[in-house]
Amino acid sequence: MDFKEATDILTRRITADEIAEAAGVSISSIARARLDPSSSAYRSPPENWRPVLARLARERIEELMLFLGNLERR
């Protein structure tokens, strides 16, 4: 693993596309749910948003733990 690969892994974020796919909704639904509630385009977030984001965070944590192990072994 070189520096670029390591920093790409470390700076990877969970995208709105990934959230939409995991929640089973459209990307526009996620975008609208992120708007200020006073906006006329605002929509409520998906009902299952908490467990979906928790699962995505858990997956990211596991990925980072593997990454950490790889860094510390070298």
Secondary structure, DSSP 8 states (H G I E B T S, - for coil): --HHHHHHHHH----HHHHHHHHTS-HHHHHHHTS-TTSTT-----TTHHHHHHHHHHHHHHHHHHHHHHHHH-
